[in-house]
Amino acid sequence: MHHRYVALSYVWGDAVHSSKLRASRSNITDLHVLGSLKSEHLPATIEDAITICKRLDQRFLWVDSLCVVQDDAVDQKEQIN
């Protein structure tokens, strides 16, 4: 099944602030839970992208740090391709 989506391309920033926002093998199940991404944990860049998607009536936003499991080489290769 194919869906339209918006992709966000941005600089993650320093590892201290972005590390808790990266999908990993240890947290990917938790990230799939509806409501798990609280706005107080998201950087302004992602919050702004969500706002724009809502205004453009776009349902899906692809954010690489959250959609690609960062410590899984197989997932990275699949997503990058």
Biopython code that builds the backbone (N, CA, C, O; Angstrom):
import numpy as np
from Bio.PDB.StructureBuilder import StructureBuilder

atoms = [
    (1, "MET", "N", (0.841, -1.176, 0.000)),
    (1, "MET", "CA", (0.000, 0.000, 0.000)),
    (1, "MET", "C", (0.891, 1.245, 0.000)),
    (1, "MET", "O", (1.868, 1.321, 0.744)),
    (2, "HIS", "N", (0.544, 2.204, -0.831)),
    (2, "HIS", "CA", (1.316, 3.436, -0.942)),
    (2, "HIS", "C", (0.505, 4.601, -0.387)),
    (2, "HIS", "O", (-0.708, 4.688, -0.582)),
    (3, "HIS", "N", (1.202, 5.487, 0.307)),
    (3, "HIS", "CA", (0.574, 6.679, 0.869)),
    (3, "HIS", "C", (1.409, 7.893, 0.496)),
    (3, "HIS", "O", (2.629, 7.804, 0.362)),
    (4, "ARG", "N", (0.751, 9.008, 0.333)),
    (4, "ARG", "CA", (1.473, 10.277, 0.152)),
    (4, "ARG", "C", (2.058, 10.684, 1.484)),
    (4, "ARG", "O", (1.450, 10.464, 2.532)),
    (5, "TYR", "N", (3.236, 11.277, 1.447)),
    (5, "TYR", "CA", (3.853, 11.749, 2.679)),
    (5, "TYR", "C", (4.758, 12.938, 2.381)),
    (5, "TYR", "O", (5.158, 13.164, 1.239)),
    (6, "VAL", "N", (5.065, 13.674, 3.404)),
    (6, "VAL", "CA", (6.005, 14.776, 3.345)),
    (6, "VAL", "C", (7.264, 14.303, 4.057)),
    (6, "VAL", "O", (7.181, 13.685, 5.118)),
    (7, "ALA", "N", (8.416, 14.585, 3.490)),
    (7, "ALA", "CA", (9.682, 14.197, 4.115)),
    (7, "ALA", "C", (10.386, 15.440, 4.632)),
    (7, "ALA", "O", (10.509, 16.441, 3.926)),
    (8, "LEU", "N", (10.847, 15.360, 5.874)),
    (8, "LEU", "CA", (11.570, 16.467, 6.487)),
    (8, "LEU", "C", (13.067, 16.203, 6.384)),
    (8, "LEU", "O", (13.554, 15.163, 6.828)),
    (9, "SER", "N", (13.790, 17.145, 5.799)),
    (9, "SER", "CA", (15.241, 17.071, 5.709)),
    (9, "SER", "C", (15.801, 18.224, 6.527)),
    (9, "SER", "O", (15.494, 19.388, 6.265)),
    (10, "TYR", "N", (16.623, 17.898, 7.517)),
    (10, "TYR", "CA", (17.137, 18.934, 8.401)),
    (10, "TYR", "C", (18.407, 18.459, 9.088)),
    (10, "TYR", "O", (18.727, 17.271, 9.045)),
    (11, "VAL", "N", (19.131, 19.368, 9.717)),
    (11, "VAL", "CA", (20.320, 19.031, 10.491)),
    (11, "VAL", "C", (19.863, 18.675, 11.892)),
    (11, "VAL", "O", (19.141, 19.449, 12.521)),
    (12, "TRP", "N", (20.273, 17.513, 12.394)),
    (12, "TRP", "CA", (19.817, 17.037, 13.688)),
    (12, "TRP", "C", (20.295, 17.871, 14.857)),
    (12, "TRP", "O", (19.615, 17.923, 15.881)),
    (13, "GLY", "N", (21.425, 18.519, 14.744)),
    (13, "GLY", "CA", (21.983, 19.243, 15.882)),
    (13, "GLY", "C", (22.928, 18.358, 16.670)),
    (13, "GLY", "O", (23.315, 17.285, 16.207)),
    (14, "ASP", "N", (23.300, 18.806, 17.860)),
    (14, "ASP", "CA", (24.263, 18.039, 18.640)),
    (14, "ASP", "C", (23.636, 16.771, 19.210)),
    (14, "ASP", "O", (22.423, 16.693, 19.402)),
    (15, "ALA", "N", (24.468, 15.798, 19.471)),
    (15, "ALA", "CA", (24.004, 14.480, 19.919)),
    (15, "ALA", "C", (23.304, 14.531, 21.275)),
    (15, "ALA", "O", (22.432, 13.703, 21.539)),
    (16, "VAL", "N", (23.655, 15.463, 22.125)),
    (16, "VAL", "CA", (23.063, 15.548, 23.454)),
    (16, "VAL", "C", (21.562, 15.791, 23.357)),
    (16, "VAL", "O", (20.782, 15.162, 24.072)),
    (17, "HIS", "N", (21.155, 16.700, 22.478)),
    (17, "HIS", "CA", (19.742, 17.052, 22.367)),
    (17, "HIS", "C", (18.955, 16.125, 21.449)),
    (17, "HIS", "O", (17.749, 15.961, 21.630)),
    (18, "SER", "N", (19.608, 15.523, 20.480)),
    (18, "SER", "CA", (18.866, 14.716, 19.521)),
    (18, "SER", "C", (18.882, 13.224, 19.833)),
    (18, "SER", "O", (18.093, 12.473, 19.260)),
    (19, "SER", "N", (19.752, 12.780, 20.717)),
    (19, "SER", "CA", (19.880, 11.339, 20.946)),
    (19, "SER", "C", (18.589, 10.711, 21.468)),
    (19, "SER", "O", (18.278, 9.577, 21.101)),
    (20, "LYS", "N", (17.837, 11.401, 22.299)),
    (20, "LYS", "CA", (16.602, 10.814, 22.822)),
    (20, "LYS", "C", (15.509, 10.754, 21.765)),
    (20, "LYS", "O", (14.491, 10.091, 21.961)),
    (21, "LEU", "N", (15.714, 11.437, 20.650)),
    (21, "LEU", "CA", (14.710, 11.475, 19.593)),
    (21, "LEU", "C", (14.996, 10.498, 18.473)),
    (21, "LEU", "O", (14.216, 10.411, 17.524)),
    (22, "ARG", "N", (16.073, 9.774, 18.554)),
    (22, "ARG", "CA", (16.421, 8.840, 17.492)),
    (22, "ARG", "C", (15.765, 7.489, 17.734)),
    (22, "ARG", "O", (15.766, 6.965, 18.848)),
    (23, "ALA", "N", (15.214, 6.949, 16.678)),
    (23, "ALA", "CA", (14.660, 5.594, 16.760)),
    (23, "ALA", "C", (15.807, 4.613, 16.917)),
    (23, "ALA", "O", (16.821, 4.705, 16.225)),
    (24, "SER", "N", (15.637, 3.684, 17.826)),
    (24, "SER", "CA", (16.647, 2.652, 18.035)),
    (24, "SER", "C", (15.932, 1.320, 18.249)),
    (24, "SER", "O", (14.717, 1.274, 18.442)),
    (25, "ARG", "N", (16.702, 0.253, 18.212)),
    (25, "ARG", "CA", (16.100, -1.060, 18.443)),
    (25, "ARG", "C", (15.433, -1.132, 19.813)),
    (25, "ARG", "O", (14.451, -1.851, 19.998)),
    (26, "SER", "N", (15.975, -0.381, 20.771)),
    (26, "SER", "CA", (15.430, -0.454, 22.138)),
    (26, "SER", "C", (14.165, 0.379, 22.337)),
    (26, "SER", "O", (13.424, 0.137, 23.291)),
    (27, "ASN", "N", (13.895, 1.361, 21.456)),
    (27, "ASN", "CA", (12.715, 2.208, 21.678)),
    (27, "ASN", "C", (11.716, 2.234, 20.523)),
    (27, "ASN", "O", (10.695, 2.916, 20.615)),
    (28, "ILE", "N", (11.985, 1.510, 19.445)),
    (28, "ILE", "CA", (11.118, 1.613, 18.270)),
    (28, "ILE", "C", (9.692, 1.151, 18.560)),
    (28, "ILE", "O", (8.739, 1.718, 18.024)),
    (29, "THR", "N", (9.535, 0.139, 19.391)),
    (29, "THR", "CA", (8.184, -0.324, 19.745)),
    (29, "THR", "C", (7.435, 0.777, 20.485)),
    (29, "THR", "O", (6.254, 1.008, 20.222)),
    (30, "ASP", "N", (8.106, 1.457, 21.405)),
    (30, "ASP", "CA", (7.480, 2.553, 22.150)),
    (30, "ASP", "C", (7.107, 3.709, 21.220)),
    (30, "ASP", "O", (6.076, 4.351, 21.418)),
    (31, "LEU", "N", (7.930, 3.976, 20.214)),
    (31, "LEU", "CA", (7.654, 5.078, 19.294)),
    (31, "LEU", "C", (6.437, 4.801, 18.418)),
    (31, "LEU", "O", (5.833, 5.735, 17.891)),
    (32, "HIS", "N", (6.073, 3.538, 18.254)),
    (32, "HIS", "CA", (4.897, 3.196, 17.453)),
    (32, "HIS", "C", (3.584, 3.397, 18.200)),
    (32, "HIS", "O", (2.517, 3.322, 17.591)),
    (33, "VAL", "N", (3.639, 3.647, 19.483)),
    (33, "VAL", "CA", (2.432, 3.828, 20.288)),
    (33, "VAL", "C", (1.845, 5.212, 19.996)),
    (33, "VAL", "O", (2.544, 6.224, 20.053)),
    (34, "LEU", "N", (0.561, 5.233, 19.686)),
    (34, "LEU", "CA", (-0.126, 6.490, 19.404)),
    (34, "LEU", "C", (0.041, 7.444, 20.584)),
    (34, "LEU", "O", (-0.227, 7.075, 21.727)),
    (35, "GLY", "N", (0.481, 8.660, 20.311)),
    (35, "GLY", "CA", (0.663, 9.665, 21.342)),
    (35, "GLY", "C", (2.015, 9.637, 22.028)),
    (35, "GLY", "O", (2.253, 10.406, 22.959)),
    (36, "SER", "N", (2.917, 8.748, 21.573)),
    (36, "SER", "CA", (4.218, 8.630, 22.240)),
    (36, "SER", "C", (5.133, 9.817, 21.968)),
    (36, "SER", "O", (6.049, 10.083, 22.746)),
    (37, "LEU", "N", (4.897, 10.523, 20.891)),
    (37, "LEU", "CA", (5.733, 11.672, 20.563)),
    (37, "LEU", "C", (5.094, 12.938, 21.122)),
    (37, "LEU", "O", (4.334, 13.620, 20.433)),
    (38, "LYS", "N", (5.405, 13.237, 22.355)),
    (38, "LYS", "CA", (4.877, 14.427, 23.015)),
    (38, "LYS", "C", (5.600, 15.661, 22.496)),
    (38, "LYS", "O", (6.812, 15.627, 22.285)),
    (39, "SER", "N", (4.881, 16.731, 22.294)),
    (39, "SER", "CA", (5.467, 17.934, 21.720)),
    (39, "SER", "C", (6.597, 18.504, 22.565)),
    (39, "SER", "O", (7.508, 19.136, 22.031)),
    (40, "GLU", "N", (6.551, 18.291, 23.881)),
    (40, "GLU", "CA", (7.620, 18.841, 24.721)),
    (40, "GLU", "C", (8.948, 18.114, 24.510)),
    (40, "GLU", "O", (9.989, 18.606, 24.945)),
    (41, "HIS", "N", (8.931, 16.953, 23.849)),
    (41, "HIS", "CA", (10.153, 16.202, 23.577)),
    (41, "HIS", "C", (10.680, 16.414, 22.161)),
    (41, "HIS", "O", (11.769, 15.946, 21.829)),
    (42, "LEU", "N", (9.930, 17.103, 21.340)),
    (42, "LEU", "CA", (10.314, 17.302, 19.950)),
    (42, "LEU", "C", (11.000, 18.651, 19.760)),
    (42, "LEU", "O", (10.595, 19.642, 20.367)),
    (43, "PRO", "N", (12.033, 18.696, 18.925)),
    (43, "PRO", "CA", (12.645, 19.987, 18.620)),
    (43, "PRO", "C", (11.689, 20.841, 17.781)),
    (43, "PRO", "O", (10.779, 20.324, 17.133)),
    (44, "ALA", "N", (11.909, 22.120, 17.807)),
    (44, "ALA", "CA", (11.047, 23.058, 17.082)),
    (44, "ALA", "C", (10.978, 22.724, 15.598)),
    (44, "ALA", "O", (9.936, 22.922, 14.973)),
    (45, "THR", "N", (12.060, 22.225, 15.025)),
    (45, "THR", "CA", (12.074, 21.874, 13.600)),
    (45, "THR", "C", (10.979, 20.860, 13.275)),
    (45, "THR", "O", (10.247, 21.021, 12.299)),
    (46, "ILE", "N", (10.873, 19.822, 14.093)),
    (46, "ILE", "CA", (9.866, 18.786, 13.845)),
    (46, "ILE", "C", (8.470, 19.317, 14.170)),
    (46, "ILE", "O", (7.516, 19.039, 13.443)),
    (47, "GLU", "N", (8.347, 20.064, 15.240)),
    (47, "GLU", "CA", (7.050, 20.674, 15.585)),
    (47, "GLU", "C", (6.554, 21.565, 14.448)),
    (47, "GLU", "O", (5.378, 21.515, 14.085)),
    (48, "ASP", "N", (7.448, 22.379, 13.887)),
    (48, "ASP", "CA", (7.073, 23.255, 12.777)),
    (48, "ASP", "C", (6.636, 22.441, 11.566)),
    (48, "ASP", "O", (5.668, 22.798, 10.893)),
    (49, "ALA", "N", (7.342, 21.351, 11.285)),
    (49, "ALA", "CA", (6.982, 20.495, 10.151)),
    (49, "ALA", "C", (5.604, 19.876, 10.361)),
    (49, "ALA", "O", (4.820, 19.774, 9.416)),
    (50, "ILE", "N", (5.304, 19.468, 11.580)),
    (50, "ILE", "CA", (3.983, 18.916, 11.889)),
    (50, "ILE", "C", (2.906, 19.963, 11.655)),
    (50, "ILE", "O", (1.862, 19.663, 11.077)),
    (51, "THR", "N", (3.151, 21.177, 12.095)),
    (51, "THR", "CA", (2.200, 22.278, 11.896)),
    (51, "THR", "C", (1.947, 22.522, 10.416)),
    (51, "THR", "O", (0.801, 22.678, 9.992)),
    (52, "ILE", "N", (3.019, 22.555, 9.632)),
    (52, "ILE", "CA", (2.883, 22.782, 8.185)),
    (52, "ILE", "C", (2.103, 21.637, 7.533)),
    (52, "ILE", "O", (1.242, 21.874, 6.685)),
    (53, "CYS", "N", (2.403, 20.404, 7.926)),
    (53, "CYS", "CA", (1.679, 19.254, 7.362)),
    (53, "CYS", "C", (0.186, 19.360, 7.652)),
    (53, "CYS", "O", (-0.645, 19.095, 6.783)),
    (54, "LYS", "N", (-0.144, 19.747, 8.871)),
    (54, "LYS", "CA", (-1.564, 19.908, 9.217)),
    (54, "LYS", "C", (-2.213, 20.979, 8.365)),
    (54, "LYS", "O", (-3.331, 20.798, 7.884)),
    (55, "ARG", "N", (-1.526, 22.090, 8.173)),
    (55, "ARG", "CA", (-2.082, 23.184, 7.366)),
    (55, "ARG", "C", (-2.242, 22.790, 5.902)),
    (55, "ARG", "O", (-3.145, 23.271, 5.217)),
    (56, "LEU", "N", (-1.360, 21.914, 5.428)),
    (56, "LEU", "CA", (-1.429, 21.451, 4.041)),
    (56, "LEU", "C", (-2.303, 20.205, 3.880)),
    (56, "LEU", "O", (-2.404, 19.632, 2.795)),
    (57, "ASP", "N", (-2.927, 19.803, 4.983)),
    (57, "ASP", "CA", (-3.789, 18.627, 4.992)),
    (57, "ASP", "C", (-3.033, 17.367, 4.561)),
    (57, "ASP", "O", (-3.562, 16.520, 3.842)),
    (58, "GLN", "N", (-1.787, 17.268, 5.018)),
    (58, "GLN", "CA", (-0.960, 16.094, 4.761)),
    (58, "GLN", "C", (-0.960, 15.221, 6.009)),
    (58, "GLN", "O", (-0.669, 15.705, 7.103)),
    (59, "ARG", "N", (-1.279, 13.959, 5.859)),
    (59, "ARG", "CA", (-1.446, 13.070, 7.002)),
    (59, "ARG", "C", (-0.131, 12.491, 7.519)),
    (59, "ARG", "O", (-0.001, 12.242, 8.718)),
    (60, "PHE", "N", (0.842, 12.275, 6.643)),
    (60, "PHE", "CA", (2.062, 11.584, 7.024)),
    (60, "PHE", "C", (3.294, 12.472, 6.873)),
    (60, "PHE", "O", (3.462, 13.165, 5.870)),
    (61, "LEU", "N", (4.144, 12.434, 7.887)),
    (61, "LEU", "CA", (5.417, 13.157, 7.883)),
    (61, "LEU", "C", (6.516, 12.146, 8.159)),
    (61, "LEU", "O", (6.486, 11.454, 9.176)),
    (62, "TRP", "N", (7.481, 12.058, 7.261)),
    (62, "TRP", "CA", (8.615, 11.144, 7.414)),
    (62, "TRP", "C", (9.793, 11.946, 7.952)),
    (62, "TRP", "O", (10.260, 12.890, 7.315)),
    (63, "VAL", "N", (10.263, 11.560, 9.129)),
    (63, "VAL", "CA", (11.398, 12.215, 9.782)),
    (63, "VAL", "C", (12.460, 11.140, 9.973)),
    (63, "VAL", "O", (12.241, 10.174, 10.705)),
    (64, "ASP", "N", (13.610, 11.300, 9.320)),
    (64, "ASP", "CA", (14.591, 10.221, 9.310)),
    (64, "ASP", "C", (15.039, 9.767, 10.691)),
    (64, "ASP", "O", (15.228, 8.570, 10.907)),
    (65, "SER", "N", (15.212, 10.674, 11.617)),
    (65, "SER", "CA", (15.669, 10.279, 12.954)),
    (65, "SER", "C", (14.651, 9.428, 13.695)),
    (65, "SER", "O", (15.006, 8.698, 14.620)),
    (66, "LEU", "N", (13.385, 9.517, 13.295)),
    (66, "LEU", "CA", (12.323, 8.760, 13.951)),
    (66, "LEU", "C", (11.804, 7.596, 13.105)),
    (66, "LEU", "O", (11.222, 6.654, 13.643)),
    (67, "CYS", "N", (12.007, 7.651, 11.811)),
    (67, "CYS", "CA", (11.477, 6.621, 10.925)),
    (67, "CYS", "C", (12.502, 5.556, 10.545)),
    (67, "CYS", "O", (12.132, 4.470, 10.097)),
    (68, "VAL", "N", (13.774, 5.857, 10.718)),
    (68, "VAL", "CA", (14.840, 4.904, 10.424)),
    (68, "VAL", "C", (15.457, 4.484, 11.750)),
    (68, "VAL", "O", (15.876, 5.327, 12.543)),
    (69, "VAL", "N", (15.510, 3.181, 11.986)),
    (69, "VAL", "CA", (16.118, 2.681, 13.213)),
    (69, "VAL", "C", (17.629, 2.908, 13.094)),
    (69, "VAL", "O", (18.308, 2.261, 12.297)),
    (70, "GLN", "N", (18.132, 3.833, 13.898)),
    (70, "GLN", "CA", (19.480, 4.336, 13.736)),
    (70, "GLN", "C", (20.581, 3.334, 14.082)),
    (70, "GLN", "O", (21.706, 3.478, 13.603)),
    (71, "ASP", "N", (20.292, 2.351, 14.880)),
    (71, "ASP", "CA", (21.318, 1.354, 15.224)),
    (71, "ASP", "C", (21.030, 0.008, 14.566)),
    (71, "ASP", "O", (21.387, -1.041, 15.103)),
    (72, "ASP", "N", (20.382, 0.044, 13.398)),
    (72, "ASP", "CA", (20.067, -1.168, 12.650)),
    (72, "ASP", "C", (20.485, -0.950, 11.194)),
    (72, "ASP", "O", (19.794, -0.271, 10.435)),
    (73, "ALA", "N", (21.619, -1.531, 10.819)),
    (73, "ALA", "CA", (22.172, -1.323, 9.471)),
    (73, "ALA", "C", (21.227, -1.814, 8.386)),
    (73, "ALA", "O", (21.154, -1.210, 7.316)),
    (74, "VAL", "N", (20.505, -2.895, 8.639)),
    (74, "VAL", "CA", (19.567, -3.422, 7.640)),
    (74, "VAL", "C", (18.423, -2.428, 7.417)),
    (74, "VAL", "O", (18.063, -2.147, 6.274)),
    (75, "ASP", "N", (17.856, -1.900, 8.491)),
    (75, "ASP", "CA", (16.769, -0.924, 8.367)),
    (75, "ASP", "C", (17.271, 0.333, 7.664)),
    (75, "ASP", "O", (16.584, 0.876, 6.799)),
    (76, "GLN", "N", (18.460, 0.797, 8.028)),
    (76, "GLN", "CA", (19.018, 1.985, 7.378)),
    (76, "GLN", "C", (19.152, 1.770, 5.875)),
    (76, "GLN", "O", (18.769, 2.636, 5.088)),
    (77, "LYS", "N", (19.690, 0.627, 5.474)),
    (77, "LYS", "CA", (19.874, 0.345, 4.048)),
    (77, "LYS", "C", (18.529, 0.295, 3.332)),
    (77, "LYS", "O", (18.386, 0.864, 2.250)),
    (78, "GLU", "N", (17.543, -0.378, 3.921)),
    (78, "GLU", "CA", (16.218, -0.462, 3.309)),
    (78, "GLU", "C", (15.591, 0.920, 3.156)),
    (78, "GLU", "O", (15.045, 1.238, 2.100)),
    (79, "GLN", "N", (15.665, 1.737, 4.193)),
    (79, "GLN", "CA", (15.046, 3.060, 4.161)),
    (79, "GLN", "C", (15.762, 4.005, 3.200)),
    (79, "GLN", "O", (15.119, 4.790, 2.502)),
    (80, "ILE", "N", (17.084, 3.928, 3.164)),
    (80, "ILE", "CA", (17.848, 4.803, 2.282)),
    (80, "ILE", "C", (17.583, 4.453, 0.818)),
    (80, "ILE", "O", (17.480, 5.337, -0.033)),
    (81, "ASN", "N", (17.475, 3.163, 0.539)),
    (81, "ASN", "CA", (17.174, 2.755, -0.848)),
    (81, "ASN", "C", (15.770, 3.168, -1.224)),
    (81, "ASN", "O", (15.333, 2.915, -2.347)),
]
sb = StructureBuilder()
sb.init_structure("model")
sb.init_model(0)
sb.init_chain("A")
sb.init_seg("    ")
for serial, (resi, resn, name, xyz) in enumerate(atoms, 1):
    if name == "N":
        sb.init_residue(resn, " ", resi, " ")
    sb.init_atom(name, np.array(xyz, "f"), 0.0, 1.0, " ", f" {name:<3s}", serial, name[0])
structure = sb.get_structure()
